[in-house]
Structure formats: structure tokens, C-alpha cells
Amino acid sequence: MLKKITFGLVILIVLFMVFNLINQIIEATRSGERLSEAADAVYRLEIKNKQLKNKLVQVKSQEFIEEEIRNKLGLSKKGETVVVIPAEKIKAVLGTSQVTEVRLPNWLGWLKVFFK
């Protein structure tokens, strides 16, 4: 009888140890997955950081500043002439006509549909 009780306790202890070992293996696998996901996130952020640094160098360059001044502010260097072509002339030359659609507020559109 004592052998059976001892054998049963040994089996219970072994099962408990196996259960804990399996749980530790699963947790280690999950930790590895989390670590690889974090490493991927760090890699993506490093790439984005490099791109932003390159963009910063480009934005700080004199050529970029001059281009922005010319395009957005319409300024020019000494000795240059700025030519502004009216939109009507461009449309006449290109032969396009812009039809602008007047967009009514949503509630007014539904009001016109039902109470015309």
C-alpha cells in the first residue's frame, strides 16, 4: 500500500513538473516572438529615421530653399523677371473650360428632392 501511495505521489510530482516545463517552453516561445516583433519595429523605425534625416538634409539645402521661394512665394533672383500668365489665357490656349459644380449642403439637397 505504501508503494502505491509513493508511486502515486511520484507520478503527481512528475506530472506537475512536466506541466510547469511545458508552460515555461510556451512562455519562452511567446517571449521570442515578442522580441522578434520588437526587433522588426526597431528596424522599421531606424529606416524611417534615416529617411527623415535625409529629408532634413534636403530641406536645409540652399537649392530646396530657393525652389520653395520661387514656387510658393513667386520671388526671383536679381536680374530675373517673373512672368504671371492669367488663368483665362491658359484656358483659352489649352481649350479647356472648367465647369464648376455647386455643391449644396446635404440637408438642402434632401429638402429639394422631397419638396421641389
N, CA and C atoms as a LAMMPS dump frame, in Angstrom:
ITEM: TIMESTEP
0
ITEM: NUMBER OF ATOMS
348
ITEM: BOX BOUNDS ff ff ff
-5.0000000000000000e+02 5.0000000000000000e+02
-5.0000000000000000e+02 5.0000000000000000e+02
-5.0000000000000000e+02 5.0000000000000000e+02
ITEM: ATOMS id mol type element x y z
1 1 1 N 0.819 -1.19 0
2 1 2 C 0 0 0
3 1 3 C 0.867 1.26 0
4 2 1 N 1.921 1.218 0.798
5 2 2 C 2.825 2.359 0.876
6 2 3 C 3.515 2.588 -0.473
7 3 1 N 3.813 1.503 -1.189
8 3 2 C 4.441 1.624 -2.505
9 3 3 C 3.495 2.304 -3.49
10 4 1 N 2.209 1.968 -3.407
11 4 2 C 1.239 2.575 -4.319
12 4 3 C 1.093 4.071 -4.041
13 5 1 N 1.065 4.442 -2.778
14 5 2 C 0.936 5.854 -2.418
15 5 3 C 2.192 6.608 -2.86
16 6 1 N 3.359 6.04 -2.63
17 6 2 C 4.615 6.66 -3.04
18 6 3 C 4.664 6.772 -4.558
19 7 1 N 4.287 5.719 -5.241
20 7 2 C 4.268 5.727 -6.711
21 7 3 C 3.293 6.796 -7.217
22 8 1 N 2.137 6.92 -6.606
23 8 2 C 1.148 7.933 -6.99
24 8 3 C 1.679 9.339 -6.761
25 9 1 N 2.362 9.564 -5.622
26 9 2 C 2.947 10.88 -5.357
27 9 3 C 4.045 11.22 -6.357
28 10 1 N 4.863 10.234 -6.674
29 10 2 C 5.93 10.455 -7.663
30 10 3 C 5.313 10.815 -9.011
31 11 1 N 4.266 10.124 -9.408
32 11 2 C 3.582 10.409 -10.674
33 11 3 C 3.015 11.835 -10.649
34 12 1 N 2.386 12.215 -9.533
35 12 2 C 1.84 13.566 -9.424
36 12 3 C 2.939 14.622 -9.514
37 13 1 N 4.054 14.388 -8.856
38 13 2 C 5.169 15.343 -8.889
39 13 3 C 5.736 15.443 -10.298
40 14 1 N 5.89 14.294 -10.964
41 14 2 C 6.412 14.286 -12.339
42 14 3 C 5.441 15.026 -13.267
43 15 1 N 4.14 14.772 -13.122
44 15 2 C 3.151 15.457 -13.954
45 15 3 C 3.174 16.963 -13.701
46 16 1 N 3.302 17.346 -12.442
47 16 2 C 3.383 18.763 -12.097
48 16 3 C 4.616 19.408 -12.725
49 17 1 N 5.742 18.732 -12.672
50 17 2 C 6.976 19.249 -13.257
51 17 3 C 6.866 19.343 -14.778
52 18 1 N 6.275 18.333 -15.398
53 18 2 C 6.095 18.347 -16.858
54 18 3 C 5.169 19.501 -17.254
55 19 1 N 4.087 19.675 -16.506
56 19 2 C 3.149 20.764 -16.782
57 19 3 C 3.846 22.127 -16.693
58 20 1 N 4.65 22.328 -15.642
59 20 2 C 5.386 23.583 -15.49
60 20 3 C 6.433 23.768 -16.592
61 21 1 N 7.079 22.685 -16.979
62 21 2 C 8.07 22.754 -18.046
63 21 3 C 7.418 23.154 -19.368
64 22 1 N 6.269 22.566 -19.659
65 22 2 C 5.554 22.907 -20.892
66 22 3 C 5.129 24.371 -20.868
67 23 1 N 4.642 24.836 -19.713
68 23 2 C 4.262 26.249 -19.603
69 23 3 C 5.455 27.172 -19.809
70 24 1 N 6.608 26.804 -19.281
71 24 2 C 7.807 27.62 -19.461
72 24 3 C 8.248 27.638 -20.922
73 25 1 N 8.138 26.5 -21.586
74 25 2 C 8.509 26.435 -23.007
75 25 3 C 7.584 27.328 -23.833
76 26 1 N 6.286 27.274 -23.552
77 26 2 C 5.325 28.11 -24.278
78 26 3 C 5.601 29.587 -24.022
79 27 1 N 5.869 29.936 -22.775
80 27 2 C 6.149 31.336 -22.438
81 27 3 C 7.447 31.8 -23.099
82 28 1 N 8.446 30.949 -23.173
83 28 2 C 9.702 31.308 -23.829
84 28 3 C 9.479 31.532 -25.322
85 29 1 N 8.64 30.711 -25.923
86 29 2 C 8.325 30.876 -27.348
87 29 3 C 7.606 32.204 -27.579
88 30 1 N 6.649 32.526 -26.725
89 30 2 C 5.935 33.808 -26.852
90 30 3 C 6.885 34.985 -26.657
91 31 1 N 7.795 34.842 -25.708
92 31 2 C 8.764 35.913 -25.477
93 31 3 C 9.654 36.099 -26.696
94 32 1 N 10.038 34.999 -27.322
95 32 2 C 10.849 35.085 -28.541
96 32 3 C 10.101 35.78 -29.659
97 33 1 N 8.814 35.479 -29.783
98 33 2 C 8.001 36.134 -30.81
99 33 3 C 7.879 37.632 -30.53
100 34 1 N 7.656 37.983 -29.264
101 34 2 C 7.57 39.401 -28.907
102 34 3 C 8.891 40.107 -29.173
103 35 1 N 9.982 39.423 -28.896
104 35 2 C 11.301 40.008 -29.129
105 35 3 C 11.536 40.241 -30.618
106 36 1 N 11.164 39.268 -31.453
107 36 2 C 11.359 39.449 -32.89
108 36 3 C 10.449 40.545 -33.436
109 37 1 N 9.229 40.667 -32.921
110 37 2 C 8.339 41.753 -33.342
111 37 3 C 8.927 43.11 -32.942
112 38 1 N 9.471 43.188 -31.751
113 38 2 C 10.085 44.441 -31.297
114 38 3 C 11.314 44.77 -32.145
115 39 1 N 12.095 43.759 -32.503
116 39 2 C 13.269 43.984 -33.346
117 39 3 C 12.839 44.48 -34.724
118 40 1 N 11.761 43.926 -35.276
119 40 2 C 11.249 44.39 -36.562
120 40 3 C 10.78 45.84 -36.462
121 41 1 N 10.107 46.173 -35.365
122 41 2 C 9.641 47.543 -35.173
123 41 3 C 10.822 48.499 -35.074
124 42 1 N 11.867 48.108 -34.366
125 42 2 C 13.069 48.942 -34.249
126 42 3 C 13.713 49.122 -35.614
127 43 1 N 13.772 48.058 -36.41
128 43 2 C 14.365 48.135 -37.744
129 43 3 C 13.58 49.102 -38.628
130 44 1 N 12.241 48.991 -38.594
131 44 2 C 11.408 49.897 -39.394
132 44 3 C 11.595 51.345 -38.942
133 45 1 N 11.68 51.558 -37.635
134 45 2 C 11.877 52.921 -37.122
135 45 3 C 13.25 53.468 -37.499
136 46 1 N 14.262 52.613 -37.524
137 46 2 C 15.593 53.064 -37.939
138 46 3 C 15.582 53.489 -39.402
139 47 1 N 14.888 52.72 -40.247
140 47 2 C 14.785 53.077 -41.661
141 47 3 C 14.057 54.41 -41.812
142 48 1 N 12.953 54.568 -41.082
143 48 2 C 12.205 55.822 -41.145
144 48 3 C 13.058 56.981 -40.634
145 49 1 N 13.843 56.744 -39.597
146 49 2 C 14.726 57.772 -39.061
147 49 3 C 15.751 58.207 -40.109
148 50 1 N 16.331 57.233 -40.817
149 50 2 C 17.296 57.565 -41.865
150 50 3 C 16.638 58.379 -42.973
151 51 1 N 15.408 57.991 -43.358
152 51 2 C 14.695 58.73 -44.394
153 51 3 C 14.421 60.164 -43.943
154 52 1 N 14.007 60.316 -42.685
155 52 2 C 13.728 61.655 -42.176
156 52 3 C 14.997 62.497 -42.087
157 53 1 N 16.104 61.879 -41.718
158 53 2 C 17.37 62.62 -41.676
159 53 3 C 17.772 63.065 -43.071
160 54 1 N 17.593 62.187 -44.075
161 54 2 C 17.899 62.562 -45.456
162 54 3 C 16.996 63.704 -45.911
163 55 1 N 15.72 63.631 -45.553
164 55 2 C 14.772 64.698 -45.908
165 55 3 C 15.179 66.009 -45.236
166 56 1 N 15.628 65.933 -43.988
167 56 2 C 16.062 67.126 -43.268
168 56 3 C 17.267 67.763 -43.949
169 57 1 N 18.211 66.946 -44.374
170 57 2 C 19.386 67.475 -45.078
171 57 3 C 18.937 68.14 -46.373
172 58 1 N 17.991 67.509 -47.071
173 58 2 C 17.488 68.065 -48.327
174 58 3 C 16.77 69.389 -48.078
175 59 1 N 15.944 69.449 -47.045
176 59 2 C 15.18 70.658 -46.755
177 59 3 C 16.093 71.805 -46.334
178 60 1 N 17.189 71.486 -45.672
179 60 2 C 18.119 72.529 -45.232
180 60 3 C 19.023 73.028 -46.358
181 61 1 N 19.024 72.347 -47.501
182 61 2 C 19.911 72.744 -48.589
183 61 3 C 19.442 74.051 -49.225
184 62 1 N 20.386 74.79 -49.763
185 62 2 C 20.099 76.082 -50.38
186 62 3 C 19.223 75.922 -51.619
187 63 1 N 19.425 74.856 -52.375
188 63 2 C 18.636 74.633 -53.589
189 63 3 C 17.156 74.453 -53.251
190 64 1 N 16.877 73.685 -52.206
191 64 2 C 15.486 73.455 -51.806
192 64 3 C 14.837 74.761 -51.352
193 65 1 N 15.567 75.546 -50.576
194 65 2 C 15.031 76.82 -50.086
195 65 3 C 14.716 77.744 -51.254
196 66 1 N 15.638 77.835 -52.231
197 66 2 C 15.397 78.68 -53.399
198 66 3 C 14.193 78.192 -54.204
199 67 1 N 14.079 76.885 -54.367
200 67 2 C 12.948 76.33 -55.116
201 67 3 C 11.625 76.643 -54.432
202 68 1 N 11.579 76.518 -53.112
203 68 2 C 10.349 76.826 -52.376
204 68 3 C 10.016 78.314 -52.482
205 69 1 N 11.031 79.162 -52.399
206 69 2 C 10.8 80.607 -52.522
207 69 3 C 10.236 80.926 -53.9
208 70 1 N 10.79 80.314 -54.921
209 70 2 C 10.316 80.578 -56.279
210 70 3 C 8.894 80.047 -56.492
211 71 1 N 8.637 78.809 -56.066
212 71 2 C 7.356 78.171 -56.353
213 71 3 C 6.219 78.7 -55.489
214 72 1 N 6.466 78.895 -54.215
215 72 2 C 5.383 79.236 -53.311
216 72 3 C 5.21 80.735 -53.118
217 73 1 N 6.292 81.48 -53.18
218 73 2 C 6.186 82.911 -52.937
219 73 3 C 6.253 83.736 -54.219
220 74 1 N 6.669 83.113 -55.315
221 74 2 C 6.734 83.825 -56.586
222 74 3 C 7.855 84.851 -56.647
223 75 1 N 8.885 84.683 -55.855
224 75 2 C 10.008 85.615 -55.859
225 75 3 C 11.057 85.176 -56.863
226 76 1 N 11.958 86.08 -57.18
227 76 2 C 13.008 85.757 -58.143
228 76 3 C 14.331 86.349 -57.677
229 77 1 N 15.398 85.938 -58.355
230 77 2 C 16.718 86.486 -58.067
231 77 3 C 16.875 87.814 -58.788
232 78 1 N 17.953 88.539 -58.466
233 78 2 C 18.226 89.796 -59.151
234 78 3 C 18.459 89.517 -60.632
235 79 1 N 17.857 90.343 -61.457
236 79 2 C 18.048 90.218 -62.899
237 79 3 C 17.041 89.274 -63.553
238 80 1 N 16.267 88.552 -62.795
239 80 2 C 15.257 87.662 -63.367
240 80 3 C 13.915 88.372 -63.422
241 81 1 N 13.092 87.946 -64.354
242 81 2 C 11.764 88.518 -64.488
243 81 3 C 10.74 87.43 -64.217
244 82 1 N 9.757 87.742 -63.382
245 82 2 C 8.688 86.803 -63.077
246 82 3 C 7.549 87.068 -64.043
247 83 1 N 7.117 86.033 -64.743
248 83 2 C 6.019 86.154 -65.689
249 83 3 C 4.828 85.413 -65.115
250 84 1 N 3.693 86.127 -64.996
251 84 2 C 2.475 85.529 -64.479
252 84 3 C 1.463 85.509 -65.61
253 85 1 N 1.019 84.325 -65.976
254 85 2 C 0.04 84.174 -67.05
255 85 3 C -1.332 84.01 -66.404
256 86 1 N -2.286 84.85 -66.782
257 86 2 C -3.624 84.728 -66.199
258 86 3 C -4.253 83.386 -66.532
259 87 1 N -5.088 82.907 -65.622
260 87 2 C -5.724 81.595 -65.789
261 87 3 C -6.618 81.573 -67.019
262 88 1 N -7.249 82.714 -67.354
263 88 2 C -8.128 82.756 -68.53
264 88 3 C -7.348 82.514 -69.812
265 89 1 N -6.155 83.077 -69.888
266 89 2 C -5.312 82.891 -71.076
267 89 3 C -4.889 81.428 -71.21
268 90 1 N -4.556 80.807 -70.083
269 90 2 C -4.149 79.392 -70.119
270 90 3 C -5.304 78.533 -70.592
271 91 1 N -6.509 78.81 -70.087
272 91 2 C -7.688 78.046 -70.511
273 91 3 C -7.975 78.256 -71.982
274 92 1 N -7.803 79.487 -72.455
275 92 2 C -8.075 79.781 -73.865
276 92 3 C -7.081 79.042 -74.764
277 93 1 N -5.827 79.001 -74.361
278 93 2 C -4.808 78.337 -75.172
279 93 3 C -5 76.824 -75.153
280 94 1 N -5.289 76.293 -73.988
281 94 2 C -5.456 74.844 -73.873
282 94 3 C -6.819 74.374 -74.359
283 95 1 N -7.758 75.281 -74.466
284 95 2 C -9.079 74.918 -74.957
285 95 3 C -9.91 74.156 -73.951
286 96 1 N -9.637 74.348 -72.692
287 96 2 C -10.413 73.666 -71.673
288 96 3 C -11.312 74.654 -70.974
289 97 1 N -12.44 74.164 -70.594
290 97 2 C -13.342 75.013 -69.819
291 97 3 C -13.681 74.264 -68.547
292 98 1 N -13.557 74.925 -67.47
293 98 2 C -13.861 74.323 -66.171
294 98 3 C -15.334 74.529 -65.862
295 99 1 N -16.045 73.45 -65.667
296 99 2 C -17.419 73.535 -65.22
297 99 3 C -17.4 73.276 -63.731
298 100 1 N -17.748 74.295 -62.988
299 100 2 C -17.734 74.13 -61.541
300 100 3 C -19.12 73.733 -61.074
301 101 1 N -19.17 72.685 -60.308
302 101 2 C -20.428 72.185 -59.774
303 101 3 C -20.637 72.793 -58.398
304 102 1 N -21.804 73.393 -58.223
305 102 2 C -22.119 73.981 -56.937
306 102 3 C -22.644 72.874 -56.043
307 103 1 N -21.973 72.674 -54.961
308 103 2 C -22.339 71.604 -54.035
309 103 3 C -23.188 72.185 -52.918
310 104 1 N -24.411 71.706 -52.827
311 104 2 C -25.318 72.156 -51.783
312 104 3 C -25.056 71.392 -50.501
313 105 1 N -25.393 71.993 -49.374
314 105 2 C -25.313 71.221 -48.131
315 105 3 C -26.258 70.016 -48.206
316 106 1 N -25.922 68.981 -47.509
317 106 2 C -26.668 67.725 -47.585
318 106 3 C -28.142 67.91 -47.248
319 107 1 N -28.425 68.652 -46.187
320 107 2 C -29.817 68.821 -45.776
321 107 3 C -30.615 69.575 -46.823
322 108 1 N -29.976 70.56 -47.514
323 108 2 C -30.671 71.328 -48.535
324 108 3 C -30.927 70.478 -49.777
325 109 1 N -29.989 69.595 -50.088
326 109 2 C -30.187 68.674 -51.214
327 109 3 C -31.381 67.765 -50.995
328 110 1 N -31.489 67.198 -49.79
329 110 2 C -32.628 66.33 -49.495
330 110 3 C -33.926 67.123 -49.47
331 111 1 N -33.878 68.348 -48.998
332 111 2 C -35.063 69.197 -48.978
333 111 3 C -35.574 69.448 -50.398
334 112 1 N -34.642 69.71 -51.336
335 112 2 C -35.029 69.927 -52.724
336 112 3 C -35.567 68.646 -53.369
337 113 1 N -35.068 67.486 -52.961
338 113 2 C -35.547 66.232 -53.538
339 113 3 C -36.987 65.985 -53.137
340 114 1 N -37.329 66.207 -51.879
341 114 2 C -38.65 65.861 -51.387
342 114 3 C -39.673 66.992 -51.543
343 115 1 N -39.255 68.24 -51.538
344 115 2 C -40.193 69.358 -51.566
345 115 3 C -39.891 70.294 -52.725
346 116 1 N -39.772 69.762 -53.904
347 116 2 C -39.462 70.567 -55.065
348 116 3 C -40.61 71.383 -55.531
